[in-house]
């Protein structure tokens, strides 16, 4: 009997997602706004794991006697493990509910910065990056999916507000962390803030739950057509729309990731980091001023462009935002030697970048429905991890130092095998791939990816080939010019590829067929309008 009660208790804690057996609930705005706020708070608590990283890069390089490009591999590993496992974590959330999953994420997020505080080698630093990435990915994926589920009528705004927590969450802590690093050492800052952030996420985990049937409205904004069908992750992966979104996400996110990781090294190279800058009566050194302003604008842009996209349309908003991002980066790399312009233009870069984290989850929800929103966006979010591979390569290109591509080659091969198995083979080449063959191919892909990650963490592992090359020195101007090109390509794809593709996808009868509840709402609205 006791064991049965324990199983029943765990089922009650962990199965909010399986809400079909519960009575029909009513739409309560207070409940769904509370859940949105809890998700935002969790995002705020893990924001420093990504956005506070640049403050630690130079102290870590000095302490560990390592090149900046070697330190930035920890950032790449963090982003890879923040993004690539998200769809698995999201599946657990969709299956069992968010509580225990997010609590585990909070524990890992706190543990990561503790490990950073005691890391005395690059290998230990890389392990800490992996642990932190998994923890932050759990929180990010769960909070983003929760927003999409609770707000099907305001997906752009809800996704933007949630992403704002991650983008602006570190704005208030940039100066305290910077001061603690200066006066108490980076180890003390890692330990103190790691414990605080982890505890906050654990509390948020116990408060989150999934919506019950009837607890969310079925009305959708007319400016943004949405699919009535809830596509499973497998169905989504077989569509061209998903892979176009994936490529656009990877292109659009690259420049911002470079700025997130490299802003402090850039400020040092341009010799503006410690020069005082005054704006509206407030005077700070250029680097902490830029970081604080960047975090604020990086947060505000997410709900702003999310709201704009709910009215102007997703693709039009993407083209506008990605175009702005390219102009902002181009301006920054031309005028970064001026401390005031460094602060202002870096803020504009983040204002033009942060909206990717509201526009892409909202578009994913529009095209593939809300039932599997957490898992589906988790798969799309892995594009950020793919882009992060460019960060340490960018450091090597800027400085003209050597870089070993062994790990990147393994990761690319693994990714291509998975892409072939999931989409290219069955959907484009019309190959019949049996279940056994599919499992074997996925196993091969996983083996290449795991080996690539091992090579990234354990740099002395022998391989039958070497891929270490001295990179051409193109400076920050050359590196960020590539990012500008990526942004503008993504803007053109939004208008001339994604927009017509969305129309064709939503015109399919099996996708566009609205459920009875939705048709009833539409009929009521037409009567009122008449």
HELIX and SHEET records of a PDB file:
HELIX    1   1 UNK A    2  UNK A   14  1                                  13    
HELIX    2   2 UNK A   19  UNK A   21  5                                   3    
HELIX    3   3 UNK A   29  UNK A   51  1                                  23    
HELIX    4   4 UNK A   54  UNK A   64  1                                  11    
HELIX    5   5 UNK A   68  UNK A   83  1                                  16    
HELIX    6   6 UNK A   86  UNK A   96  1                                  11    
HELIX    7   7 UNK A   99  UNK A  118  1                                  20    
HELIX    8   8 UNK A  122  UNK A  150  1                                  29    
HELIX    9   9 UNK A  155  UNK A  168  1                                  14    
HELIX   10  10 UNK A  174  UNK A  184  1                                  11    
HELIX   11  11 UNK A  186  UNK A  207  1                                  22    
HELIX   12  12 UNK A  233  UNK A  237  1                                   5    
HELIX   13  13 UNK A  240  UNK A  269  1                                  30    
HELIX   14  14 UNK A  286  UNK A  312  1                                  27    
HELIX   15  15 UNK A  314  UNK A  335  1                                  22    
HELIX   16  16 UNK A  339  UNK A  353  1                                  15    
HELIX   17  17 UNK A  356  UNK A  368  1                                  13    
HELIX   18  18 UNK A  373  UNK A  399  1                                  27    
HELIX   19  19 UNK A  406  UNK A  419  1                                  14    
HELIX   20  20 UNK A  420  UNK A  428  3                                   9    
HELIX   21  21 UNK A  435  UNK A  457  1                                  23    
HELIX   22  22 UNK A  475  UNK A  493  1                                  19    
HELIX   23  23 UNK A  494  UNK A  498  3                                   5    
HELIX   24  24 UNK A  499  UNK A  506  1                                   8    
HELIX   25  25 UNK A  509  UNK A  512  1                                   4    
HELIX   26  26 UNK A  516  UNK A  529  1                                  14    
SHEET    1   A 2 UNK A 276  UNK A 279  0                                        
SHEET    2   A 2 UNK A 282  UNK A 285 -1                                        
SHEET    1   B 2 UNK A 402  UNK A 404  0                                        
SHEET    2   B 2 UNK A 468  UNK A 470 -1                                        
END                                                                             
